[in-house]
Amino acid sequence: MGVVPLVLNRGVEPAPTVRFAHVARRLAAAARAAGLEAPAFRSPPRLPGAVRTVRRMPGGVVVAVAVRGRPFVDVAADLVEGVVVANGLQGVAATRLRTALLEAAAEVCTAGPAAA
């Protein structure tokens, strides 16, 4: 039996977990570029029914976000807020970081299948 080549259909929405990973990488890079801590990201949260959790561990912060059954813009917003919370930012500093992180995630959230 031969190997069957994998053909990707660019018109099909990629798996939400692929988009999750892509946005998580972008947000981590943007946080590091701003001189902040880039948390680890995972899905789903361990707490049943939670859409976002933040856990502080000895090695760093873990942000967990539910992906399944949710609009991806909501998932991305929860990832952004997780970075803000992980870094303990409030007020103007939090607003600036949210703006920068939302810009970093915008292409993946709005450009559709080809961006992820």
Secondary structure, DSSP 8 states (H G I E B T S, - for coil): ---------TTS---HHHHHHHHHHHHHHHHHHTT----EEESS-SSTT-SEEEEEETTEEEEEE--TTS-HHHHHHHHHHHHHHHTT--HHHHHHHHHHHHHHHHHHHHS-TTT-
